[in-house]
Structures are given as structure tokens and as C-alpha cells.
Amino acid sequence: MSDISFRITRREALLLGAAAIGSGAGLAQAQQAALPELPTLRVGFQKGSINLALLKSLQLLDKHLPGTAVKWVEFPAGPQLLEALAVGSVDVGAVGDSPPVFAQAAGKDVVYIGAEPPKPDSSAVLVGPDSPLKTLADLKGRRIAAQKGSSAHFLAVQAVKKAGLQWSDVQPVYLPPADARAAFEKGAVDAWAIWDPYYAAAEIAGNVRVLATSRGLTGNNSFYLASRAFAEREDVVKKLFAALSETDAFVQAHRKEAAQRFADFASLSLATVHRVLERRQPSPVGPLTPQMVAAQQQVADTFAQLGLIPKPIRVADAVWQPRARLAQAAR
């Protein structure tokens, strides 16, 4: 048999490749369809996770995932939530921009599966109403409280940078939100970098002044992360996103009821919750955009340059890609 018998045209090769991709996608869909129902879903959330809090209150996961028992686990901040996710205590959770960077740099095997739009007005650097600090440059030599590895940590870093200062010019005091507020109110720290609803609660109490919000400093993105095993359950991920987006639509259409539900859930005053909602744009949940990945890479690069994470990372390596999207990209 001559070599000519084995030659195929470029068009034939492409057709064969497309057929293979199509059959692979079809096989993936069949495998997903054959998966048994998920018996239990463990969801990690924080006090500020409005979509998750109201998802729990409205019991919409019962509608989208019938037959699945949902366990809700609350955490004080994102770093603690991702630690639990990394050791298998929860399956999925929502955090800000910095916790995933610290987790990935520490070698924790968690993946980004989705995101909400940015909320640049929902966090701030606060000082006391009578504080001598008037501008960000006045932070030099001062003590700034923030949860280490949180979105507030990155906000503090960016605020110091915008002031033309070095990170070594300030004294970071790493505390979880409740402890940071106590230290702030006692005067043990000079400034406090924090996010909603803690920011709104302090603002409503009237004992703070805003030195700067995150607008122009950070995108203040919210991300959904999961174990790789959970991410492979594309059927469940899609239903979770649908339930979360339905929850967000409820927030937009029924603001008064949503505020009351969230106030009851988080033990917050209605005034605090309304302030939070005023700053929050519609937040449906979907896959990360290239712009979000690029913004996260900037967060990671900033922390790496300051030596605040043990090594540089490539954020895209931790971004989960649905099989359907991979198949489409290969065509």
C-alpha cells in the first residue's frame, strides 16, 4: 500500500477533529446526565454574602436541587472559608478578591467557578470622626486594621500605594472584622479597612468617617470557589448559578422584603441593610470574564511584589472551565 492512501486534506482533518470534539462533548453530557443526585451540598458563606444569605432564606436550592440536603456554614471572612474548602469541610463558597490569591499561592486546590459584578462602593478605609487623618498620605506611620488575606487587605495596600507610600510605611494590624471593629472603637488602631455590611453598620452607628472607598482602588469583585470535585458536577454548578441569579432578581424586584429577610438573617438593623443595598448593583452569577481574570492577576501580582504571598501565581490556572466551553473553544 502506498503512502498516498494515508493522506487526508486539511479540510478532512478539521472535520474529523470537529467530530471528535462533538462526540467528546456529547460523551461529557451523557456522563453528567448519568451522575446520581448530589446527596448533600455544603455551602460556605459570610455575613455579607447577600445572594447566598437570601438563597438560604428563600429556600430556592430546594427548588433547583430537589433531593439534595443543603448544609450552610458561616465564616467570619474569606480566608477562613477557603481554608475549610481546601480541607473538604465545605463544597462551595463566596469570597472577595484576595482570599483566592492567598489560597492558590499556598498550594490549596480550590478553583474559581463563578463571579458577581464588581461592587466598588461596598468597602472603605475608615477613620474616627475626630481623627487627624484627612488624606491617604496621612496613613504614614499609622496602624491599619484589616483581615489578612481579605479584600480589605488589598484595599489597604492600594490605598497606601495611591498615597505614594510604601507598605512598610504603615503598620498593618491583622484582625477579623469583629475584633477589628473593637480595636478601632477603642482607638487601638488608627484606620480600618473593611467591607459591607460591617462598613455600613459602622457608618450607620455614626462613629466613623470615610477616608476612601474602594472605587478607583479595587474592583471589589465577589467570586464563587469550589473544590475541583464539585466543579466537575457541571449540572449542579449550573443549577446553583440559576438559583443565585434568581435570588438576585428577587432582591431587585422586592427590595423591601429582601432587606427585611437579610436583616433578620444577619441580625442587622434595617437601616444598615438598606445602606448595603444602596451600594450594591444587580449581581447575577456567571462564569468569570477575561477582564475579571486579568483584574485578579493584578491582585496576585501586587501581593507577590510586596512579598505578602510566598510565590507568584497564574490566576488562570485556578479558573475552572466547563467542558462545553472547552469544546467550543477548540472548534
FITOR-767061 format. One record per residue (C-alpha): residue in three letters; x, y, z. Coordinates in pm, 1 decimal, always signed. Each point is the difference from the previous one (the first is absolute). Example, Ala and Ser with C-alpha at 12.3 -4.5 7.8 and 13.67 -1.06 7.14 Angstrom:
<kolpas>
+------+----------+----------+----------+
: type :       c1 :       c2 :       c3 :
+------+----------+----------+----------+
:  ALA :  +1230.0 :   -450.0 :   +780.0 :
:  SER :   +137.0 :   +344.0 :    -66.0 :
+------+----------+----------+----------+
</kolpas>
This chain:
<kolpas>
+------+----------+----------+----------+
: type :       c1 :       c2 :       c3 :
+------+----------+----------+----------+
:  MET :     +0.0 :     +0.0 :     +0.0 :
:  SER :   +145.0 :   +339.5 :    -96.9 :
:  ASP :    +30.5 :   +303.1 :   +231.8 :
:  ILE :   -264.2 :   +175.5 :   -210.6 :
:  SER :   -265.7 :   -216.3 :   +161.9 :
:  PHE :    +66.4 :   +166.7 :   +335.3 :
:  ARG :    -16.4 :   +361.5 :   -111.5 :
:  ILE :   -300.1 :   +213.3 :    +96.7 :
:  THR :    -75.1 :   +360.5 :    -83.3 :
:  ARG :    +10.1 :   +281.4 :   +259.3 :
:  ARG :   -380.4 :    +33.4 :    -35.3 :
:  GLU :    -45.1 :   -372.1 :    +71.9 :
:  ALA :   +226.3 :    +29.5 :   +305.7 :
:  LEU :   -203.1 :   +289.6 :   +133.7 :
:  LEU :   -321.9 :   -191.3 :    -54.4 :
:  LEU :   +141.4 :   -300.8 :   +181.3 :
:  GLY :   +115.8 :   +223.2 :   +287.7 :
:  ALA :   -339.8 :   +165.2 :    +24.5 :
:  ALA :   -167.8 :   -338.0 :     +4.9 :
:  ALA :   +231.0 :   -113.8 :   +279.7 :
:  ILE :    -72.7 :   +314.6 :   +200.8 :
:  GLY :   -370.8 :    -40.0 :    -60.6 :
:  SER :     +6.4 :   -361.2 :   +109.6 :
:  GLY :   +209.4 :    +97.2 :   +302.7 :
:  ALA :   -246.3 :   +272.0 :    +97.7 :
:  GLY :   -286.0 :   -242.6 :    -52.5 :
:  LEU :   +174.2 :   -257.9 :   +216.1 :
:  ALA :    +58.1 :   +262.0 :   +272.6 :
:  GLN :   -368.2 :    +93.4 :    -10.0 :
:  ALA :    -98.0 :   -364.5 :    +22.3 :
:  GLN :   +234.3 :    -51.1 :   +293.9 :
:  GLN :   -149.5 :   +302.4 :   +175.9 :
:  ALA :   -351.4 :   -128.0 :    -63.6 :
:  ALA :    +96.0 :   -337.1 :   +143.8 :
:  LEU :   +132.4 :   +148.0 :   +325.5 :
:  PRO :   -212.3 :    -74.4 :   +305.6 :
:  GLU :   -166.3 :   +281.5 :   +190.0 :
:  LEU :   +232.3 :   +183.1 :   +235.1 :
:  PRO :   -106.3 :   -119.0 :   +348.1 :
:  THR :   +144.8 :   +296.6 :   +192.2 :
:  LEU :   +125.3 :   +345.2 :    -95.0 :
:  ARG :   +206.3 :   +189.8 :   +260.1 :
:  VAL :     -2.0 :   +374.6 :    -64.2 :
:  GLY :   +241.3 :   +240.7 :   +169.8 :
:  PHE :   -115.7 :   +359.5 :    +37.2 :
:  GLN :    +80.7 :   +324.6 :   +179.0 :
:  LYS :   -222.8 :   +260.1 :   +158.8 :
:  GLY :    +36.5 :   +219.7 :   -308.4 :
:  SER :    -88.9 :   -275.2 :   -251.1 :
:  ILE :   -341.6 :   +141.5 :    -87.4 :
:  ASN :    -77.6 :   -236.3 :   -286.2 :
:  LEU :    +89.8 :   -303.6 :   +208.5 :
:  ALA :   -176.5 :   +128.5 :   +312.1 :
:  LEU :   -322.7 :    +62.3 :   -190.0 :
:  LEU :    +39.7 :   -322.6 :   -194.6 :
:  LYS :    -12.9 :   -172.6 :   +337.7 :
:  SER :   -289.6 :   +214.0 :   +123.6 :
:  LEU :   -207.5 :    -55.8 :   -315.1 :
:  GLN :    +90.6 :   -370.9 :    -13.3 :
:  LEU :    +48.7 :    +19.7 :   -375.0 :
:  LEU :   +256.2 :   -278.8 :     -4.4 :
:  ASP :   -280.9 :   -234.7 :    +99.1 :
:  LYS :   -164.8 :    +97.9 :   -327.5 :
:  HIS :   +308.6 :    -24.7 :   -220.4 :
:  LEU :   +158.9 :   -301.2 :   +173.7 :
:  PRO :   -284.9 :   -219.5 :   +122.2 :
:  GLY :   +124.2 :   -297.4 :   +192.8 :
:  THR :   +318.0 :   +175.3 :   +113.1 :
:  ALA :    +40.7 :    +85.5 :   +368.4 :
:  VAL :   +168.9 :   +339.2 :    +39.2 :
:  LYS :   +224.9 :    +76.4 :   +294.8 :
:  TRP :    +83.7 :   +367.7 :    +62.0 :
:  VAL :   +324.8 :    +90.8 :   +177.8 :
:  GLU :    +77.3 :   +361.3 :    +98.8 :
:  PHE :   +354.3 :   +144.2 :    +10.9 :
:  PRO :   +127.7 :   +338.0 :   +126.2 :
:  ALA :   +195.4 :    +67.9 :   -320.3 :
:  GLY :   +121.5 :   -147.7 :   -327.1 :
:  PRO :   +335.6 :   -143.8 :   +113.2 :
:  GLN :   -167.9 :   -218.3 :   +261.3 :
:  LEU :   -260.2 :   -114.6 :   -252.7 :
:  LEU :   +261.3 :   -102.8 :   -257.5 :
:  GLU :   +201.1 :   -183.7 :   +264.7 :
:  ALA :   -310.7 :   -208.1 :    +70.7 :
:  LEU :    -57.4 :    -50.9 :   -372.5 :
:  ALA :   +357.8 :   -116.4 :    -51.8 :
:  VAL :    -28.0 :   -268.4 :   +270.2 :
:  GLY :   -337.5 :   -122.9 :   -123.9 :
:  SER :   -225.7 :   +144.5 :   +271.5 :
:  VAL :   -215.3 :   +187.0 :   -255.6 :
:  ASP :    -58.3 :    -43.5 :   -373.7 :
:  VAL :    -50.7 :   +356.1 :   -121.5 :
:  GLY :     +4.8 :   +353.0 :   +135.6 :
:  ALA :    +18.6 :   +371.0 :    -81.4 :
:  VAL :   +295.3 :   +227.6 :    +80.2 :
:  GLY :   +161.0 :   +326.5 :   -108.7 :
:  ASP :   +296.4 :    +54.6 :   -228.4 :
:  SER :   +295.7 :    -74.0 :   +228.4 :
:  PRO :    -79.9 :   -330.2 :   +179.3 :
:  PRO :    +28.2 :   -208.9 :   -319.7 :
:  VAL :   +340.2 :   +154.6 :    -73.9 :
:  PHE :   +135.0 :    -94.6 :   +342.6 :
:  ALA :   -153.7 :   -346.7 :    -26.4 :
:  GLN :   +148.6 :    -68.2 :   -343.4 :
:  ALA :   +341.0 :   +131.5 :   +105.3 :
:  ALA :    -10.9 :   -237.0 :   +298.7 :
:  GLY :    -62.5 :   -293.7 :   -232.8 :
:  LYS :   -361.4 :    -56.5 :    +98.1 :
:  ASP :   -193.1 :   -182.2 :   -270.6 :
:  VAL :   -308.0 :   +219.1 :    -37.4 :
:  VAL :   -140.9 :   +141.8 :   -323.0 :
:  TYR :   -195.0 :   +305.9 :   -108.2 :
:  ILE :   -334.0 :   -107.1 :   -145.3 :
:  GLY :   -193.8 :   +327.5 :    -19.5 :
:  ALA :    -20.0 :   +366.7 :    +87.0 :
:  GLU :   -226.0 :   +295.2 :    +68.3 :
:  PRO :    +53.6 :   +346.0 :   -154.7 :
:  PRO :   +234.8 :   +242.8 :   +181.6 :
:  LYS :   -124.7 :   +200.2 :   +299.9 :
:  PRO :   +251.4 :   +286.4 :    +24.4 :
:  ASP :   -198.3 :   +198.8 :   +258.4 :
:  SER :    -51.5 :   -286.4 :   +243.9 :
:  SER :   +325.4 :    +23.6 :   +194.0 :
:  ALA :   +198.3 :   +285.8 :   +147.4 :
:  VAL :   +287.7 :   +118.6 :   +214.3 :
:  LEU :   -156.0 :   +150.1 :   +313.1 :
:  VAL :   +133.9 :   +233.7 :   +266.9 :
:  GLY :   -160.0 :   +146.7 :   +311.1 :
:  PRO :   -218.8 :   +310.2 :    -40.1 :
:  ASP :   +257.0 :   +214.6 :   +183.7 :
:  SER :   +307.9 :   -169.4 :   -147.5 :
:  PRO :   +284.3 :   +229.8 :   -111.3 :
:  LEU :    +33.2 :   -213.4 :   -313.0 :
:  LYS :   -145.2 :   +198.4 :   -290.9 :
:  THR :   +160.2 :   -156.9 :   -305.6 :
:  LEU :   +145.1 :   -338.8 :    -89.5 :
:  ALA :   +349.5 :   +148.5 :    +31.8 :
:  ASP :    -73.6 :    +50.3 :   +369.3 :
:  LEU :     +6.2 :   -379.0 :    +43.9 :
:  LYS :   +379.4 :    +11.1 :    +16.8 :
:  GLY :   +116.0 :   -155.8 :   +324.2 :
:  ARG :   -357.9 :    -88.2 :    +99.1 :
:  ARG :   -159.2 :   -327.8 :   +106.3 :
:  ILE :   -248.8 :   -138.6 :   -254.2 :
:  ALA :   -228.0 :   -287.5 :   +100.6 :
:  ALA :   -105.3 :   -253.6 :   -263.8 :
:  GLN :    -69.0 :   -371.4 :    -32.0 :
:  LYS :   +318.0 :   -149.9 :   -141.1 :
:  GLY :    -46.5 :   -146.3 :   -347.0 :
:  SER :   -342.1 :   +163.3 :    -45.7 :
:  SER :   -127.5 :   +253.2 :   -252.8 :
:  ALA :    +51.3 :   +263.2 :   +271.9 :
:  HIS :   +367.8 :    -95.9 :    +10.8 :
:  PHE :    +33.4 :    +79.0 :   -370.5 :
:  LEU :   -198.9 :   +321.7 :    +47.2 :
:  ALA :   +243.2 :   +110.4 :   +270.8 :
:  VAL :   +296.2 :    -83.8 :   -225.7 :
:  GLN :   -148.7 :   +199.7 :   -287.0 :
:  ALA :    -88.1 :   +294.5 :   +225.2 :
:  VAL :   +359.0 :    +17.0 :   +125.4 :
:  LYS :   +128.8 :    -23.7 :   -356.0 :
:  LYS :   -229.6 :   +278.4 :   -119.9 :
:  ALA :   +131.9 :   +220.9 :   +280.1 :
:  GLY :   +349.2 :    -39.4 :   -142.4 :
:  LEU :   +110.2 :   -203.0 :   +301.9 :
:  GLN :   +168.4 :   -336.3 :    +35.6 :
:  TRP :   -173.3 :   -285.9 :   +181.4 :
:  SER :   +286.0 :    +17.7 :   +249.4 :
:  ASP :   -108.8 :   +356.3 :    +81.9 :
:  VAL :   -310.6 :   -124.5 :   +185.7 :
:  GLN :    -61.0 :   -244.4 :   +281.8 :
:  PRO :   -251.9 :   -266.7 :   -106.0 :
:  VAL :   -196.1 :   -157.0 :   +284.3 :
:  TYR :   -158.1 :   -322.4 :   -120.8 :
:  LEU :   -334.3 :    -66.9 :   +168.4 :
:  PRO :   -331.4 :   -161.1 :   -102.8 :
:  PRO :   -288.0 :   +249.1 :    -42.5 :
:  ALA :   -154.2 :    -19.4 :   +347.6 :
:  ASP :   +336.8 :    +33.1 :   +174.6 :
:  ALA :   +106.2 :   +276.7 :   -238.4 :
:  ARG :   -311.0 :   +202.2 :    +82.8 :
:  ALA :    +64.0 :    -40.0 :   +371.6 :
:  ALA :   +361.2 :   +112.9 :    -40.7 :
:  PHE :   -109.7 :   +292.0 :   -217.6 :
:  GLU :   -259.6 :   +119.9 :   +247.7 :
:  LYS :   +251.1 :    -21.8 :   +287.4 :
:  GLY :   +252.7 :   +205.0 :   -195.6 :
:  ALA :   +246.5 :   -289.1 :    -14.1 :
:  VAL :    +30.0 :    +53.0 :   -377.3 :
:  ASP :     -9.9 :   +320.8 :   -203.7 :
:  ALA :   -190.9 :   -126.9 :   -305.4 :
:  TRP :   -207.5 :   -299.0 :    -99.6 :
:  ALA :    -33.4 :   -152.5 :   -347.1 :
:  ILE :   -329.9 :   -186.5 :    -19.9 :
:  TRP :   -285.7 :   -113.9 :   -222.9 :
:  ASP :   -380.7 :     -2.6 :    +22.9 :
:  PRO :   -199.2 :    -67.2 :   +209.3 :
:  TYR :   +259.9 :    +82.0 :   +268.2 :
:  TYR :    +78.8 :   +327.0 :   -180.1 :
:  ALA :   -367.9 :    +95.2 :    -17.6 :
:  ALA :    -62.7 :    -97.0 :   +364.5 :
:  ALA :   +285.3 :   +220.8 :   +120.8 :
:  GLU :   -115.5 :   +281.2 :   -227.0 :
:  ILE :   -358.9 :    -14.4 :   +127.2 :
:  ALA :   +127.7 :     -2.7 :   +359.6 :
:  GLY :   +152.6 :   +340.1 :    -78.5 :
:  ASN :   +343.5 :    -51.1 :   +149.0 :
:  VAL :   +206.5 :     -9.5 :   -320.3 :
:  ARG :   +113.8 :   +219.3 :   -284.4 :
:  VAL :    +81.1 :   -137.5 :   -346.3 :
:  LEU :   +357.1 :    +71.0 :   -101.4 :
:  ALA :    -43.4 :   -179.5 :   -334.6 :
:  THR :   -227.5 :   -259.9 :   -156.0 :
:  SER :   +126.8 :   -274.3 :   -225.6 :
:  ARG :   -123.6 :   +186.8 :   -309.7 :
:  GLY :   +304.1 :    +72.7 :   -212.1 :
:  LEU :   +214.7 :   -223.1 :   +220.2 :
:  THR :   -143.8 :   -350.2 :    -46.1 :
:  GLY :   -281.6 :   -163.7 :   -193.3 :
:  ASN :   -116.4 :   -171.2 :   +317.5 :
:  ASN :   -112.8 :   -307.8 :   -191.8 :
:  SER :   -183.9 :   -289.7 :   +163.0 :
:  PHE :    +90.7 :   -351.9 :   -107.7 :
:  TYR :   -144.1 :   -347.8 :    +46.3 :
:  LEU :   +258.3 :   -267.9 :    +64.2 :
:  ALA :    -30.1 :   -374.1 :    +29.7 :
:  SER :   +192.3 :   -320.7 :    +28.8 :
:  ARG :    +98.3 :   -149.7 :   -333.5 :
:  ALA :   -222.8 :   -298.9 :    +69.6 :
:  PHE :   -301.4 :   +226.6 :    +43.5 :
:  ALA :    +89.9 :   +208.8 :   -306.9 :
:  GLU :    -12.2 :   -314.8 :   -211.8 :
:  ARG :   -369.6 :    -28.0 :    +85.4 :
:  GLU :    -94.7 :   +246.8 :   -272.7 :
:  ASP :   -364.7 :    -88.3 :    +38.8 :
:  VAL :     +5.3 :   +111.5 :   +363.5 :
:  VAL :   +211.2 :   +310.2 :    -70.8 :
:  LYS :   -250.0 :   +116.4 :   -263.5 :
:  LYS :   -292.1 :    -53.5 :   +235.2 :
:  LEU :   +180.9 :   +184.0 :   +278.4 :
:  PHE :    +64.3 :   +297.4 :   -229.9 :
:  ALA :   -362.4 :     -2.3 :   -114.8 :
:  ALA :   -118.5 :     +2.7 :   +361.3 :
:  LEU :   +240.4 :   +281.5 :    +92.4 :
:  SER :   -101.9 :   +210.8 :   -299.1 :
:  GLU :   -366.2 :    -58.0 :    +83.3 :
:  THR :    +77.2 :   +117.6 :   +352.2 :
:  ASP :   +163.1 :   +315.8 :   -131.6 :
:  ALA :   -303.1 :    +70.1 :   -220.0 :
:  PHE :   -213.9 :    -29.8 :   +313.4 :
:  VAL :   +220.4 :   +257.5 :   +174.2 :
:  GLN :    -49.7 :   +244.2 :   -286.7 :
:  ALA :   -376.5 :    -52.3 :    -27.2 :
:  HIS :    -85.3 :    -24.1 :   +370.8 :
:  ARG :   +247.6 :   +232.7 :   +168.5 :
:  LYS :   -204.4 :    +52.0 :   +317.6 :
:  GLU :    -57.8 :   -371.2 :    +65.6 :
:  ALA :   +358.0 :    -85.0 :    -95.0 :
:  ALA :   +129.4 :   +258.3 :   +247.6 :
:  GLN :   -215.4 :   -139.7 :   +279.8 :
:  ARG :   +102.4 :   -357.5 :    -73.9 :
:  PHE :   +368.8 :    +90.3 :     -5.3 :
:  ALA :    -30.6 :   +209.6 :   +317.4 :
:  ASP :   -162.6 :   -290.3 :   +181.2 :
:  PHE :   +252.7 :   -248.1 :   -134.5 :
:  ALA :   +310.5 :   +203.8 :    +83.4 :
:  SER :   -135.1 :   +164.7 :   +318.8 :
:  LEU :    +50.7 :   +345.4 :   -150.0 :
:  SER :   -212.0 :   +313.1 :    +19.7 :
:  LEU :   -218.4 :    +81.1 :   -297.5 :
:  ALA :   +183.9 :   +329.7 :    -37.7 :
:  THR :   +327.8 :   -188.8 :    -37.2 :
:  VAL :   -144.0 :   -239.4 :   -256.0 :
:  HIS :   -154.1 :   +278.1 :   -207.3 :
:  ARG :   +339.6 :   +173.7 :     -6.3 :
:  VAL :   +158.9 :   -322.7 :   -122.9 :
:  LEU :   -261.2 :    -42.4 :   -272.6 :
:  GLU :    +38.0 :   +362.4 :   -113.3 :
:  ARG :   +362.4 :    -71.9 :    -86.5 :
:  ARG :    -66.2 :   -336.1 :   -162.1 :
:  GLN :    -73.9 :    -21.1 :   -371.6 :
:  PRO :   -187.3 :   -296.5 :   -153.9 :
:  SER :   +217.5 :   -305.4 :    +61.2 :
:  PRO :    -92.9 :   -304.9 :   -208.5 :
:  VAL :   +253.9 :   -280.3 :    +15.0 :
:  GLY :   +183.6 :   -138.9 :   -299.9 :
:  PRO :   +341.6 :   -123.5 :   -118.2 :
:  LEU :   +302.6 :   +228.2 :    +34.6 :
:  THR :    +64.2 :   +236.6 :   -289.3 :
:  PRO :   +351.3 :    +54.0 :   -140.5 :
:  GLN :    -10.9 :   +348.2 :   +156.6 :
:  MET :    -64.3 :   -149.3 :   +343.5 :
:  VAL :   +287.3 :   -243.9 :    -39.5 :
:  ALA :   +228.5 :   +287.5 :   -104.1 :
:  ALA :   -109.6 :   +204.6 :   +302.5 :
:  GLN :    +68.6 :   -295.6 :   +228.0 :
:  GLN :   +344.2 :    -37.5 :   -152.7 :
:  GLN :    +72.7 :   +359.7 :    +97.5 :
:  VAL :   -103.3 :    -79.7 :   +357.8 :
:  ALA :   +230.1 :   -303.2 :     +1.1 :
:  ASP :   +291.7 :   +190.0 :   -153.6 :
:  THR :    -34.6 :   +280.5 :   +254.8 :
:  PHE :    +11.4 :   -237.7 :   +295.9 :
:  ALA :   +292.9 :   -188.9 :   -155.7 :
:  GLN :   +200.8 :   +319.3 :    -57.5 :
:  LEU :    -46.3 :    +94.0 :   +365.9 :
:  GLY :   +104.3 :   -345.1 :   +116.7 :
:  LEU :   -338.9 :    -54.4 :   +164.8 :
:  ILE :    -52.1 :   -334.8 :   -174.0 :
:  PRO :   +273.0 :   -267.7 :    -17.6 :
:  LYS :    +26.7 :     -9.1 :   -379.6 :
:  PRO :   -142.7 :   +156.4 :   -317.7 :
:  ILE :   -301.4 :   -180.4 :   -143.0 :
:  ARG :   -191.9 :    -23.6 :   -325.5 :
:  VAL :   -365.6 :    +58.2 :    +86.1 :
:  ALA :   -125.0 :   -159.1 :   -321.9 :
:  ASP :   +135.0 :   -335.8 :   +122.2 :
:  ALA :   -265.9 :     -1.1 :   +272.8 :
:  VAL :   -293.1 :   +107.6 :   -219.7 :
:  TRP :   -231.8 :   -290.9 :    -71.5 :
:  GLN :   -107.4 :    -44.3 :   -361.6 :
:  PRO :   -326.5 :   -184.0 :    -76.3 :
:  ARG :    +45.3 :   -284.3 :   -249.2 :
:  ALA :   -246.4 :   +162.5 :   -237.0 :
:  ARG :   +206.2 :   +319.4 :    -11.8 :
:  LEU :   +321.4 :   -195.2 :    -56.9 :
:  ALA :   -161.0 :   -190.3 :   -285.6 :
:  GLN :   -127.2 :   +323.8 :   -155.5 :
:  ALA :   +341.5 :   +164.3 :    +29.5 :
:  ALA :   +163.8 :   -291.3 :   -177.7 :
:  ARG :   -223.3 :    +31.0 :   -304.5 :
+------+----------+----------+----------+
</kolpas>
